[in-house]
Amino acid sequence: MLGMHNPQFDFGYPWWLNYGHLSVAAISVVILALGFRLKWSRWLLILFCVLTLWAGAVFLSMRSILDFNSPPELPTQSFLKSGSGRVLDLGAGTGRSAIMVLKARPQATLVALDLFSQSFDQHFGPGVSPQDRLMANLKVAEVDQRAAIQAADMRKLPFEAATFDAIVSSYAIDHLNRDGVKQTLAESARVLKPGGEILLMLIQNDGWAKFAFGPLLSHGATRGPDWWKSRMQEAGFRLAEEGTFPVTLWLLARRDGSV
């Protein structure tokens, strides 16, 4: 799901995610040219033709469908439908989901939370400090005045109970093991106000992901929708909506008033 495209955003995704397929296509074309010149067997040439077409198709699809270099759009307009409130972004990374929410809900404020540990650089690449990169992206989107940055572990949130109206988490909580997921959802229920909402966007190892990436995007993907729904119910959430788009499963749930 595409959002705004702005070349000034620096979301820091690794080169293989942005240009890996293009590199494969270019190398395959060179090998094909060499193969035709050396008169390789027909089947070998067909193999490299298929590889070139696959890599090129996936690269173009990523640019038109996923576009990791742009903030996504909200998958459902039911999230924070009132248009205002205080939102917590769990695992905010370089700010894609924070910008998604703040642009869609111009009366809302948001706390962008991430551990900002060494794993941040491993995931998004070295450069300026994680907080500076996140803030720079918020400024490019012109939403920095409604956002604050908090360094903390999502499994042990440094907030009082019933602090937030809504929580969003995009491609972050599914990095955790089973116990980490349970701890994070329990903490999410604790800091949400009764009736507050949580929107999870998770990697889904669907047919498109398998076709494009094989096992490279499989973190948490062995856990299907039923697994996530069960964990959310255990934490005291009632599922309100769910849906999918390429590589993504999203779940919208509300906090039980009895939690």
Secondary structure, DSSP 4 states (H G I P E B T S, - for coil): ------TT------HHHHHHHHHHHHHHHHHHHHHHHHT--HHHHHHHHHHHHHHHHHHHHIIIII-TTSPPPPS-TTTTTTSEEEEEEET-TTSHHHHHHHHH-TEEEEEEEE---HHHHHHH-SSS-HHHHHHHHHHHTT-GGGEEEEE--TTS--S-TT-EEEEEEESSGGGS-HHHHHHHHHHHHHHEEEEEEEEEEEE---HHHHHHHTTTT-TTTTS-HHHHHHHHHHTTEEEEEEEEETTEEEEEEEE-TT-
